Amino acid sequence: MGSHMADGDPGLITIAERVFPRYGFTPLEADYVAMKDLSFKWSFRKKELRLFISDYLKGAPDYVIEDFVSGALHFIKTKERCFDGAFAQYARTDEFVLRTRPVYMSRMRSITHDGQGNERSLYDSVQRLMDAGLVFPPDIDNTVFVWTKRPTYTRLGYCATIVRLIVISCIFDDLNVDDRIVDYVVYHEIVHNRIGYRPFDRNPHDAQFKRYEKMYPDTEGINEELRQMTASRPAENRRVNRHGRKRR
């Protein structure tokens, strides 16, 4: 089977030759590629398949990579997501987070790599949340908080649970914005961190998330203030949507 194998990573090819036949595929190519998120992509011709997986997994134990490859092939075959085994357990370890986060952050050109802004520190928000009994040490263990470089109005915050990275829009790096609003946005992202990495999660704001979120006082009122705040953003920002294209 390996005689017609195209170029790829030797170790990954060995795993592919072992796993692909279980799903009715013949491997043409198997390699690691640079991706911002931990994911995979593929192309195939009849039963011959090329599979490319995130280079974040390069160097992981073979059993972890094999579990991920199996999950990818299962998805290709059935469109069902099944990534809750050895791969998910490994991806939640501090070892993986500490090794992967610097590379992940280097691929994000829109962030500052610093929680200290021009007027605010995100870690002050974290401390207030802890003082209020809303956030606990495990929620923020091995977690980095950073600002965006430019104002973002459609995505006010983002939590990359895969590397325990929380990014907050620099529109909140302003002492004129009420602390409780800034702290709520930070809290929202910390809740994602509390729940933890769930591979290829399509419903991050599920019932569990909403239960935690409602623990923050006056969430409805704050969300209304956030809607007003983003609706009154500068005209030059309103003309650009989240994909960077001008709206008509």
C-alpha positions as CSV (number, residue, x, y, z in Angstrom):
1,M,0.0,0.0,0.0
2,G,2.8,2.4,0.8
3,S,4.5,2.1,-2.6
4,H,2.4,4.9,-4.1
5,M,2.4,7.1,-1.1
6,A,3.0,10.8,-2.0
7,D,5.3,13.0,0.1
8,G,4.4,13.4,3.7
9,D,5.5,13.0,7.3
10,P,7.0,9.5,7.7
11,G,5.5,9.0,11.1
12,L,2.1,10.2,10.1
13,I,2.2,8.1,6.9
14,T,2.8,5.0,9.1
15,I,-0.2,5.9,11.2
16,A,-2.3,6.6,8.0
17,E,-1.4,3.2,6.5
18,R,-2.6,1.6,9.7
19,V,-5.8,3.6,10.2
20,F,-7.1,4.5,6.7
21,P,-8.1,0.9,5.7
22,R,-10.4,0.7,8.7
23,Y,-12.6,3.4,7.0
24,G,-12.3,2.1,3.5
25,F,-9.6,4.6,2.3
26,T,-6.2,4.2,0.8
27,P,-3.7,6.9,1.8
28,L,-2.2,9.0,-0.9
29,E,-0.7,11.6,1.4
30,A,-0.6,12.4,5.1
31,D,1.2,15.5,6.4
32,Y,1.2,18.2,9.0
33,V,0.4,21.8,7.9
34,A,0.4,25.1,9.6
35,M,-3.2,26.2,10.6
36,K,-4.4,28.8,13.0
37,D,-6.8,26.4,14.7
38,L,-6.3,22.8,15.5
39,S,-8.1,21.2,12.6
40,F,-7.7,19.0,9.5
41,K,-8.5,19.1,5.8
42,W,-8.6,16.5,3.1
43,S,-9.2,15.7,-0.6
44,F,-9.8,12.4,-2.2
45,R,-10.2,10.6,-5.5
46,K,-12.5,7.7,-5.2
47,K,-11.1,5.8,-2.2
48,E,-7.7,7.4,-2.3
49,L,-7.4,10.1,0.4
50,R,-5.0,13.0,1.2
51,L,-5.2,14.1,4.8
52,F,-3.5,17.1,6.3
53,I,-3.7,17.8,10.0
54,S,-2.6,20.8,12.2
55,D,1.1,20.9,13.0
56,Y,0.1,21.6,16.6
57,L,0.0,17.8,16.9
58,K,3.4,17.2,15.5
59,G,5.4,15.6,18.3
60,A,2.4,14.2,20.1
61,P,2.4,10.5,21.1
62,D,1.4,8.2,18.3
63,Y,-1.7,7.0,20.1
64,V,-2.9,10.6,20.3
65,I,-2.3,11.2,16.6
66,E,-3.9,7.9,15.7
67,D,-7.0,8.9,17.7
68,F,-7.2,12.2,16.0
69,V,-6.8,10.7,12.5
70,S,-9.5,8.2,13.4
71,G,-11.8,11.0,14.4
72,A,-11.0,12.9,11.2
73,L,-11.7,9.8,9.0
74,H,-14.9,9.1,10.9
75,F,-16.1,12.7,10.2
76,I,-15.1,12.4,6.5
77,K,-17.1,9.2,6.3
78,T,-20.1,10.0,8.4
79,K,-20.1,13.8,9.0
80,E,-20.3,12.9,12.7
81,R,-17.8,14.5,15.1
82,C,-16.1,12.0,17.4
83,F,-13.0,13.5,19.1
84,D,-13.5,12.8,22.8
85,G,-10.9,10.1,23.3
86,A,-7.1,10.2,23.8
87,F,-6.7,13.3,21.6
88,A,-9.1,15.4,23.7
89,Q,-7.5,14.3,26.9
90,Y,-4.0,15.1,25.6
91,A,-5.1,18.5,24.2
92,R,-6.3,19.5,27.7
93,T,-3.0,18.9,29.4
94,D,-0.7,21.8,30.5
95,E,2.1,20.2,28.5
96,F,0.2,20.6,25.3
97,V,-1.1,24.1,26.1
98,L,2.3,25.5,27.1
99,R,3.9,24.0,23.9
100,T,1.2,25.1,21.5
101,R,0.2,28.6,22.8
102,P,3.3,30.5,21.7
103,V,2.8,29.2,18.1
104,Y,-0.9,29.8,18.2
105,M,-0.4,33.4,19.3
106,S,2.3,34.0,16.7
107,R,-0.3,33.2,14.1
108,M,-2.7,35.8,15.4
109,R,-1.7,39.2,14.0
110,S,-4.6,41.0,15.6
111,I,-3.5,40.7,19.3
112,T,-1.1,42.6,21.5
113,H,0.3,39.6,23.4
114,D,-0.2,41.7,26.6
115,G,-3.0,42.0,29.2
116,Q,-1.8,45.5,30.1
117,G,-3.5,48.1,27.8
118,N,-3.1,51.8,27.5
119,E,-5.6,52.5,30.3
120,R,-6.6,49.2,31.7
121,S,-5.1,45.8,32.8
122,L,-7.2,42.8,32.1
123,Y,-5.8,41.2,35.2
124,D,-7.5,43.9,37.3
125,S,-10.8,42.6,35.9
126,V,-9.8,39.1,36.8
127,Q,-8.9,40.1,40.3
128,R,-12.3,41.9,40.8
129,L,-14.1,38.8,39.6
130,M,-12.2,36.6,42.0
131,D,-12.9,39.0,44.9
132,A,-16.6,38.8,44.0
133,G,-16.5,35.0,44.2
134,L,-17.4,34.7,40.5
135,V,-14.0,33.3,39.3
136,F,-11.8,30.7,41.0
137,P,-8.1,29.8,40.5
138,P,-8.8,26.7,38.4
139,D,-10.8,28.9,35.9
140,I,-7.7,30.9,35.1
141,D,-4.9,28.5,35.7
142,N,-2.3,28.5,32.9
143,T,-4.3,31.2,31.1
144,V,-3.1,34.3,29.2
145,F,-5.2,37.4,28.7
146,V,-4.5,39.9,25.9
147,W,-6.1,42.8,24.1
148,T,-6.8,43.2,20.4
149,K,-4.6,45.6,18.5
150,R,-7.6,47.3,16.9
151,P,-11.1,48.0,18.0
152,T,-13.5,45.1,17.3
153,Y,-17.2,45.6,17.6
154,T,-18.8,42.4,16.4
155,R,-16.5,40.1,18.4
156,L,-16.0,41.7,21.8
157,G,-14.1,38.8,23.2
158,Y,-12.7,35.4,22.3
159,C,-11.5,32.4,24.3
160,A,-9.3,29.9,22.5
161,T,-9.9,27.1,25.0
162,I,-7.4,24.9,23.1
163,V,-4.5,27.0,24.4
164,R,-6.3,28.8,27.3
165,L,-6.0,32.2,25.6
166,I,-8.5,35.0,26.3
167,V,-8.6,37.9,23.9
168,I,-10.6,41.1,24.7
169,S,-11.5,43.9,22.3
170,C,-9.5,47.1,23.0
171,I,-12.7,49.1,22.9
172,F,-12.8,48.2,26.6
173,D,-9.3,49.6,27.2
174,D,-10.9,52.8,28.2
175,L,-11.5,54.1,31.8
176,N,-14.7,55.7,30.6
177,V,-16.2,52.2,30.2
178,D,-17.8,51.0,33.5
179,D,-15.8,48.3,35.3
180,R,-18.9,46.0,35.5
181,I,-19.2,46.0,31.7
182,V,-15.5,45.2,31.1
183,D,-15.6,42.6,33.9
184,Y,-18.7,41.0,32.3
185,V,-17.0,40.6,28.9
186,V,-13.9,39.1,30.7
187,Y,-16.2,36.8,32.8
188,H,-18.0,35.6,29.7
189,E,-14.7,34.4,28.2
190,I,-13.5,32.9,31.5
191,V,-16.7,30.8,31.6
192,H,-15.6,29.2,28.3
193,N,-12.3,28.5,29.9
194,R,-14.0,27.0,33.0
195,I,-15.9,24.5,30.8
196,G,-12.7,23.7,28.9
197,Y,-11.7,22.5,25.5
198,R,-14.4,20.6,23.6
199,P,-13.1,19.6,20.2
200,F,-15.0,21.1,17.2
201,D,-17.8,22.3,19.6
202,R,-20.7,23.7,17.5
203,N,-22.7,24.9,20.5
204,P,-20.4,26.7,22.9
205,H,-23.2,28.7,24.5
206,D,-25.2,25.7,25.7
207,A,-27.3,25.3,28.8
208,Q,-24.3,24.7,31.0
209,F,-22.6,27.9,29.8
210,K,-25.7,29.9,30.3
211,R,-26.1,28.7,33.8
212,Y,-22.7,30.0,34.7
213,E,-23.1,33.2,32.7
214,K,-26.3,34.1,34.6
215,M,-24.3,34.1,37.9
216,Y,-23.0,37.5,36.8
217,P,-25.3,40.3,38.2
218,D,-27.6,42.1,35.7
219,T,-26.5,40.3,32.6
220,E,-29.6,41.4,30.7
221,G,-29.0,45.1,31.5
222,I,-25.3,44.8,30.6
223,N,-26.0,43.1,27.3
224,E,-28.4,46.0,26.5
225,E,-25.6,48.5,27.3
226,L,-23.2,46.5,25.1
227,R,-25.7,46.6,22.2
228,Q,-26.0,50.4,22.6
229,M,-22.2,50.7,22.9
230,T,-21.5,48.7,19.7
231,A,-24.3,50.4,17.8
232,S,-22.8,53.8,18.5
233,R,-19.3,52.8,17.2
234,P,-17.5,55.2,14.8
235,A,-19.0,55.4,11.3
236,E,-15.8,54.1,9.7
237,N,-16.0,50.9,11.7
238,R,-19.7,50.5,11.0
239,R,-19.0,50.3,7.3
240,V,-16.8,47.2,7.7
241,N,-18.2,43.9,8.7
242,R,-16.4,41.1,10.6
243,H,-14.9,39.7,7.4
244,G,-13.2,43.1,6.7
245,R,-15.4,43.9,3.7
246,K,-17.3,47.2,3.4
247,R,-21.1,47.0,3.8
248,R,-23.3,48.5,1.2
